[in-house]
């Protein structure tokens, strides 16, 4: 049932995708090549001399049969998710708000009692499960990195392990079936998606609901989010491709909605076939996708727009640096690594990247570069002429906050069309090739 005959896990290397990760079709159409990208979570300490580091090809492929857009190379997860994995979901307000909203939605749709169990796959620091725990329900996290210890310290029982049939069976034996199983921002990450779904089914009975959240292909195309393409994200789902995958495992999509996390994601509810009726929102979103289009022609236009956007950003930064002005990056999410690598930025173009106090990324270099990651306080102390929002998808949240905290310069929003905005978010008089292309 799996599209890969050879798995990358445990090899210490990578495996080329020869057949579709979902339906096993060998008819895979090239979409976009972003070059060779370093693992986004391998960050070296500031001051360490450059040494040999791996980089892996990042090519998008499209499968006409199941409509899945996917990466053409799978890297061993031990490389991508090291024990010192620096990402913590609790530091991002939009994620905290999203998980709280999900919990409220779950409570509205399904009756949850104090004995009901919620299991989160890839539970990180326990931020999502804290909502269920505070609501009086039983919880269990499954998290492969040491970040899971933060959850244990917060009273969210978490196993430090990758999900597999053995772990799922242990949870089922100790806790009973889960009423709610969640997989947020991990359902597109795991190599053998069919094994993952079989393991999730071990946790479920006929009353259970599985909820996934993933980067949404339509949002990626609409706002040119090529920076969300990196090796952790193996698949870029539409609802059509998700429905195809879930049906292969006897699961029906019963609800679906677009959510704002990560610049545009999709939340999908599924249950065992025939156990629950589908909400009208499912048919509505499927129809919307069909009307918008996400096939090979639309993906071809995406490729053209990505190239134009790269050239526009280079031109914008060149005009700034030739005047001797400084540019500090704001935020070091994983997506920033793709943008920096693909556009070809270094410490002669981007002076540094700033992270909030307490971030595990502070004191390190951006992957594959010598761009240092420093504390956000440098923005207010140094007052650079420009701050480039690498977390540009939350620009509306960041600009007022940074301005209120004392930054007096201008902002660069690199995507979907590179542009300069003032402290009120008003755009400057910039016209670029990408704007001209979109106007045509």
C-alpha positions as CSV (number, residue, x, y, z in Angstrom):
1,X,0.0,0.0,0.0
2,X,3.0,2.4,0.6
3,X,4.4,4.2,-2.4
4,X,7.9,3.7,-1.3
5,X,9.6,0.3,-1.7
6,X,12.7,1.5,0.3
7,X,12.4,3.7,3.4
8,X,14.8,6.5,4.3
9,X,14.4,6.0,8.0
10,X,17.4,4.4,9.6
11,X,19.7,4.9,6.5
12,X,21.4,8.1,7.7
13,X,20.8,9.3,4.2
14,X,17.9,9.8,1.7
15,X,15.8,8.0,-0.8
16,X,14.5,9.2,-4.2
17,X,10.7,9.1,-4.6
18,X,10.1,6.9,-7.7
19,X,6.3,6.3,-7.1
20,X,3.6,8.4,-5.5
21,X,3.7,8.4,-1.7
22,X,0.0,7.9,-1.5
23,X,-1.2,5.9,-4.5
24,X,2.0,4.3,-5.8
25,X,1.6,5.7,-9.3
26,X,4.9,6.0,-11.3
27,X,3.4,9.0,-13.3
28,X,5.0,11.8,-11.3
29,X,5.3,15.2,-13.1
30,X,8.0,17.7,-12.1
31,X,6.7,21.0,-10.8
32,X,9.5,23.1,-9.2
33,X,13.2,22.7,-8.1
34,X,14.5,24.9,-5.3
35,X,18.0,23.6,-5.4
36,X,19.9,21.8,-2.6
37,X,18.6,22.8,0.9
38,X,20.3,22.1,4.3
39,X,18.2,20.4,7.0
40,X,16.3,23.3,8.5
41,X,16.9,22.2,12.1
42,X,20.7,21.7,11.9
43,X,21.9,25.0,13.3
44,X,25.5,25.4,14.3
45,X,26.7,27.5,17.3
46,X,27.8,31.1,16.6
47,X,31.6,31.1,16.3
48,X,32.0,27.5,15.1
49,X,34.1,27.3,12.0
50,X,32.2,26.2,8.9
51,X,32.5,22.4,8.4
52,X,31.0,20.0,5.9
53,X,27.2,19.9,6.1
54,X,24.6,17.9,4.1
55,X,22.2,19.5,1.6
56,X,19.4,17.7,-0.2
57,X,17.6,18.4,-3.5
58,X,14.2,19.9,-3.1
59,X,12.0,19.1,-6.1
60,X,8.2,19.2,-6.1
61,X,6.3,16.5,-8.0
62,X,2.6,16.1,-9.0
63,X,0.7,12.9,-9.2
64,X,-2.3,13.1,-11.6
65,X,-4.0,10.0,-10.2
66,X,-4.5,11.1,-6.6
67,X,-3.7,14.8,-7.1
68,X,-0.9,14.8,-4.5
69,X,1.9,17.3,-4.6
70,X,5.0,15.9,-2.9
71,X,8.7,16.1,-2.5
72,X,10.9,14.0,-4.7
73,X,13.3,13.0,-2.0
74,X,12.8,11.6,1.5
75,X,15.5,12.2,4.1
76,X,16.0,10.0,7.2
77,X,13.9,11.6,9.9
78,X,16.8,11.2,12.4
79,X,18.6,13.8,10.3
80,X,15.6,16.1,10.1
81,X,14.3,15.8,13.7
82,X,17.4,15.6,15.9
83,X,17.1,15.1,19.7
84,X,17.9,18.8,20.1
85,X,15.1,19.8,17.7
86,X,14.7,23.6,18.4
87,X,11.0,24.1,17.5
88,X,8.5,24.7,20.3
89,X,4.8,25.4,19.3
90,X,4.0,27.2,22.5
91,X,6.1,30.2,21.6
92,X,3.8,31.1,18.7
93,X,0.6,33.0,19.6
94,X,-1.2,32.0,16.4
95,X,-0.6,28.3,17.2
96,X,-1.7,28.7,20.8
97,X,-4.9,30.4,19.6
98,X,-5.5,27.8,16.9
99,X,-5.2,24.9,19.3
100,X,-7.6,26.6,21.8
101,X,-10.1,27.2,18.9
102,X,-9.7,23.5,17.9
103,X,-10.6,22.4,21.4
104,X,-13.7,24.6,21.5
105,X,-14.7,23.2,18.1
106,X,-14.2,19.6,19.2
107,X,-16.3,20.2,22.3
108,X,-19.1,21.7,20.1
109,X,-19.1,18.9,17.7
110,X,-18.6,15.9,20.0
111,X,-19.5,15.2,23.6
112,X,-16.3,14.8,25.6
113,X,-16.4,13.5,29.1
114,X,-13.7,13.4,31.8
115,X,-12.8,9.8,30.9
116,X,-12.4,10.5,27.2
117,X,-8.8,10.3,25.9
118,X,-7.1,12.7,23.5
119,X,-3.8,11.5,21.9
120,X,-1.6,14.0,20.0
121,X,0.9,12.6,17.4
122,X,4.0,14.8,17.3
123,X,2.8,16.6,20.4
124,X,5.9,18.8,20.8
125,X,5.8,20.8,24.1
126,X,2.2,19.7,24.8
127,X,0.6,23.1,23.9
128,X,-2.3,21.5,22.0
129,X,-3.0,18.8,24.7
130,X,-2.9,21.4,27.5
131,X,-6.4,22.5,26.3
132,X,-7.8,19.0,26.7
133,X,-6.1,18.5,30.0
134,X,-7.3,21.9,31.3
135,X,-10.8,20.9,30.1
136,X,-10.7,17.8,32.4
137,X,-9.9,15.1,29.9
138,X,-7.2,12.4,29.8
139,X,-4.3,13.1,27.5
140,X,-1.3,11.4,26.0
141,X,1.4,12.9,23.8
142,X,3.7,11.0,21.4
143,X,6.7,13.1,20.4
144,X,10.0,11.9,18.9
145,X,12.2,14.8,20.0
146,X,13.5,15.8,23.5
147,X,11.0,18.8,23.3
148,X,8.5,16.2,24.7
149,X,10.3,16.5,28.0
150,X,9.0,20.0,28.3
151,X,5.5,18.6,28.1
152,X,6.2,16.0,30.8
153,X,7.5,18.8,33.0
154,X,4.1,20.6,32.5
155,X,2.2,17.5,33.5
156,X,1.3,16.4,30.0
157,X,2.2,12.7,29.9
158,X,4.3,12.2,26.8
159,X,6.2,9.3,25.3
160,X,9.5,10.3,23.6
161,X,9.1,8.1,20.5
162,X,8.1,8.0,16.8
163,X,4.5,6.7,16.3
164,X,4.4,3.1,15.2
165,X,2.1,0.1,15.6
166,X,3.9,-0.9,18.7
167,X,3.6,2.5,20.4
168,X,-0.1,2.7,19.3
169,X,-0.8,-0.8,20.8
170,X,0.8,0.2,24.1
171,X,-1.3,3.3,24.3
172,X,-4.4,1.4,23.5
173,X,-3.5,-1.3,26.1
174,X,-2.8,1.2,28.9
175,X,-5.3,3.9,28.1
176,X,-8.1,2.3,26.0
177,X,-9.2,3.8,22.7
178,X,-8.8,7.5,22.1
179,X,-11.9,9.6,21.5
180,X,-9.8,12.2,19.7
181,X,-6.6,11.6,17.8
182,X,-4.8,14.7,16.5
183,X,-1.8,15.2,14.2
184,X,-1.1,18.9,13.6
185,X,1.7,20.0,11.3
186,X,3.1,16.4,11.3
187,X,0.7,14.5,9.0
188,X,2.6,15.6,6.0
189,X,6.0,15.0,7.7
190,X,6.0,11.2,8.3
191,X,7.6,9.1,5.6
192,X,5.4,6.0,5.6
193,X,2.0,7.6,5.7
194,X,0.2,4.3,5.3
195,X,1.9,2.9,8.4
196,X,1.1,6.0,10.3
197,X,-2.6,5.7,9.4
198,X,-2.6,2.0,10.3
199,X,-1.1,3.0,13.7
200,X,-3.7,5.7,14.2
201,X,-6.5,3.2,13.5
202,X,-5.2,1.1,16.3
203,X,-6.0,4.0,18.6
204,X,-9.5,4.4,17.3
205,X,-12.8,2.7,17.7
206,X,-16.1,3.5,16.0
207,X,-16.7,6.5,18.2
208,X,-13.3,8.0,17.6
209,X,-12.4,11.0,15.5
210,X,-9.0,11.7,13.8
211,X,-8.1,15.4,13.2
212,X,-5.2,16.4,11.0
213,X,-3.8,19.9,10.2
214,X,-1.4,20.3,7.4
215,X,-0.1,23.0,5.1
216,X,-2.8,23.5,2.5
217,X,-1.7,23.3,-1.2
218,X,-4.3,25.9,-2.3
219,X,-3.0,28.4,0.2
220,X,0.6,27.7,-0.9
221,X,-0.4,28.5,-4.5
222,X,-2.5,31.5,-3.8
223,X,0.2,33.3,-1.8
224,X,3.3,31.9,-3.4
225,X,4.6,30.1,-0.3
226,X,7.5,28.3,-1.7
227,X,9.3,28.9,1.6
228,X,7.1,26.2,3.1
229,X,8.8,23.6,0.9
230,X,11.6,21.8,2.8
231,X,12.4,18.2,3.6
232,X,10.2,17.9,6.7
233,X,7.2,18.5,4.5
234,X,7.0,15.4,2.3
235,X,3.4,16.1,1.0
236,X,1.4,19.2,0.2
237,X,-2.3,18.2,0.5
238,X,-5.4,19.4,-1.2
239,X,-8.6,18.1,0.3
240,X,-9.0,16.0,-2.8
241,X,-5.6,14.2,-2.1
242,X,-6.4,13.9,1.6
243,X,-9.7,12.3,0.9
244,X,-8.1,9.8,-1.5
245,X,-5.6,8.9,1.2
246,X,-8.1,8.5,4.0
247,X,-10.5,6.4,2.0
248,X,-7.7,4.0,1.3
249,X,-7.8,3.2,5.1
250,X,-11.5,3.1,5.6
251,X,-11.9,6.6,6.9
252,X,-14.5,9.2,5.8
253,X,-13.8,13.0,5.8
254,X,-16.6,14.4,8.0
255,X,-15.6,18.0,8.2
256,X,-12.9,20.3,6.7
257,X,-12.0,23.9,7.0
258,X,-9.2,26.3,6.1
259,X,-7.3,27.7,9.1
260,X,-4.7,30.5,9.2
261,X,-1.8,28.7,10.8
262,X,1.6,28.5,9.0
263,X,0.3,31.0,6.4
264,X,-2.6,28.7,5.4
265,X,-3.5,25.2,6.5
266,X,-6.3,22.8,6.3
267,X,-8.0,21.0,9.2
268,X,-9.7,17.8,8.4
269,X,-11.9,15.6,10.6
270,X,-12.2,11.9,9.8
271,X,-14.0,8.9,11.3
272,X,-14.4,5.2,10.4
273,X,-16.4,4.8,7.3
274,X,-20.2,4.9,7.8
275,X,-20.0,6.0,11.5
276,X,-20.7,9.7,11.0
277,X,-22.4,11.9,8.4
278,X,-20.2,14.4,6.5
279,X,-20.7,18.1,7.1
280,X,-21.7,20.2,4.0
281,X,-18.4,22.0,4.4
282,X,-16.6,19.0,2.9
283,X,-18.5,19.2,-0.4
284,X,-18.2,23.0,-0.5
285,X,-14.4,22.9,-0.1
286,X,-14.0,20.2,-2.7
287,X,-16.0,22.3,-5.1
288,X,-13.9,25.4,-4.3
289,X,-10.7,23.5,-5.0
290,X,-12.0,22.3,-8.4
291,X,-13.0,25.8,-9.3
292,X,-9.6,27.3,-8.3
293,X,-7.6,24.6,-10.0
294,X,-4.5,22.9,-8.6
295,X,-3.4,20.7,-11.5
296,X,-0.3,20.7,-13.6
297,X,-1.1,23.9,-15.5
298,X,-1.7,25.9,-12.3
299,X,1.5,24.4,-10.8
300,X,3.4,25.6,-13.9
301,X,2.3,29.2,-13.3
302,X,3.4,28.8,-9.7
303,X,6.9,27.9,-10.9
304,X,7.1,31.0,-13.0
305,X,5.9,33.3,-10.2
306,X,8.4,31.8,-7.8
307,X,11.3,32.6,-10.1
308,X,10.0,36.2,-10.5
309,X,9.6,36.6,-6.8
310,X,13.2,35.5,-6.2
311,X,14.6,38.0,-8.7
312,X,12.4,40.8,-7.3
313,X,13.6,40.2,-3.7
314,X,17.2,40.2,-4.9
315,X,16.6,43.5,-6.6
316,X,14.9,45.1,-3.6
317,X,17.7,44.0,-1.3
318,X,20.4,45.2,-3.7
319,X,18.9,48.7,-3.8
320,X,19.0,48.8,0.0
321,X,22.5,47.5,0.5
322,X,24.1,49.7,-2.1
323,X,23.0,52.7,0.1
324,X,24.8,51.0,3.0
325,X,21.5,50.4,4.9
326,X,21.2,47.4,7.3
327,X,18.6,44.6,7.0
328,X,17.8,42.5,10.1
329,X,15.6,39.4,9.7
330,X,12.7,38.9,12.1
331,X,11.9,35.3,13.1
332,X,13.7,32.1,12.3
333,X,11.0,29.6,11.5
334,X,11.9,26.6,9.4
335,X,10.5,28.3,6.3
336,X,13.1,31.1,6.6
337,X,15.8,28.6,5.9
338,X,14.2,27.7,2.5
339,X,13.8,31.4,1.6
340,X,17.4,32.2,2.6
341,X,18.9,29.2,0.8
342,X,16.8,29.5,-2.4
343,X,17.2,33.3,-2.8
344,X,20.9,33.0,-1.9
345,X,21.1,35.3,1.1
346,X,24.2,35.5,3.3
347,X,25.5,37.7,6.2
348,X,26.6,40.3,3.6
349,X,23.0,40.8,2.6
350,X,21.1,39.9,5.8
351,X,23.1,41.1,8.9
352,X,21.4,38.8,11.3
353,X,18.1,37.1,12.2
354,X,16.3,37.9,15.5
355,X,14.3,35.6,17.7
356,X,12.2,36.2,20.8
357,X,13.9,35.8,24.1
358,X,14.2,32.2,25.2
359,X,14.1,30.7,21.7
360,X,16.3,27.6,21.4
361,X,17.6,29.0,18.0
362,X,19.3,32.0,19.6
363,X,23.1,31.8,19.6
364,X,23.2,29.7,16.4
365,X,23.6,30.3,12.7
366,X,20.8,30.0,10.2
367,X,21.2,26.6,8.4
368,X,23.9,26.6,5.7
369,X,25.0,30.1,6.4
370,X,26.9,32.3,8.8
371,X,23.9,34.6,9.5
372,X,23.7,34.7,13.3
373,X,20.5,34.3,15.2
374,X,20.3,36.9,18.0
375,X,17.8,38.1,20.6
376,X,15.1,40.5,19.4
377,X,16.4,43.2,21.7
378,X,19.0,44.0,19.1
379,X,16.3,45.4,16.9
380,X,15.5,48.2,19.3
381,X,19.1,48.8,20.5
382,X,20.7,48.9,17.0
383,X,17.7,50.4,15.1
384,X,18.6,49.0,11.6
385,X,17.0,50.8,8.6
386,X,15.0,47.7,7.6
387,X,13.5,44.6,9.3
388,X,12.7,41.8,6.9
389,X,9.8,39.6,8.2
390,X,10.8,36.0,7.6
391,X,7.6,35.1,9.4
392,X,5.9,37.2,6.7
393,X,2.7,35.2,6.9
394,X,1.9,36.9,10.3
395,X,3.1,40.4,9.2
396,X,-0.2,41.9,10.4
397,X,0.5,40.6,13.9
398,X,4.3,41.4,13.9
399,X,4.4,45.0,12.5
400,X,2.2,46.6,15.2
401,X,4.0,44.7,17.9
402,X,7.5,45.6,16.8
403,X,6.5,49.2,16.2
404,X,4.9,49.5,19.6
405,X,8.0,48.0,21.2
406,X,10.1,50.8,19.7
407,X,11.4,49.9,16.2
408,X,11.5,53.0,14.0
409,X,12.6,51.6,10.7
410,X,10.7,50.2,7.7
411,X,9.6,46.6,7.1
412,X,10.3,44.3,4.2
413,X,7.6,41.7,3.5
414,X,9.4,39.2,1.1
415,X,6.3,37.2,-0.1
416,X,4.2,36.8,-2.1
417,X,5.5,40.0,-3.8
418,X,8.5,41.6,-2.1
419,X,7.6,45.0,-0.8
420,X,8.5,47.7,1.7
421,X,5.9,48.8,4.2
422,X,5.9,51.4,6.9
423,X,5.1,51.1,10.6
424,X,1.4,51.2,9.8
425,X,1.7,48.4,7.2
426,X,1.2,50.8,4.3
427,X,3.1,49.8,1.1
428,X,5.8,51.9,-0.5
429,X,5.8,52.8,-4.2
430,X,7.4,49.6,-5.4
431,X,6.6,47.9,-8.7
432,X,8.2,44.6,-9.5
433,X,8.3,42.0,-12.3
434,X,6.1,39.7,-10.2
435,X,3.4,42.5,-9.9
436,X,3.6,43.1,-13.6
437,X,3.3,39.4,-14.3
438,X,0.2,39.1,-12.1
439,X,-1.3,42.2,-13.7
440,X,-1.0,40.6,-17.1
